[in-house]
Amino acid sequence: MDTNKTITVINSIEAPKGWENTAILIRNKYIEYFKSKPGYVSSTFYKSINPDNQFNFVNIVVWASKEAFEQVVNEGFKNSDGLNDDEMKVLGKGFPGPIKVSPGQFEIIESN
């Protein structure tokens, strides 16, 4: 992977009925945190219009590089509590138990 390419972190969020607002509030807290970090580019938040979808929300965060992303999440993926050096939990581990987050890191290979 070219380390100078932007990377996109796509978090699929499954929030049970009654937990949707909590998921939105926590996601917004993270975006404010990310905005204060070098290398943050943008975030787009989606809500499913199909009530049968497994994931109610999808949060897409773009980082200037893999290194920028890794500096923000630093130790968070290396310990069971998900805590970064600054005590902020990595996004996938910062939600209460009923809410499930499936994170993934991607690079663009084609755009039309």
Protein Blocks (a to p, Z undefined) as FASTA:
>chain_A
ZZkbccdddddddddehilmmmmmmmmmmmmmmmmpghiabdcddddfbfkbmblbdcdd
ddfbfklmmmmnmmmmmpfnlpafkopacfklmccfklccdddddddfbdZZ
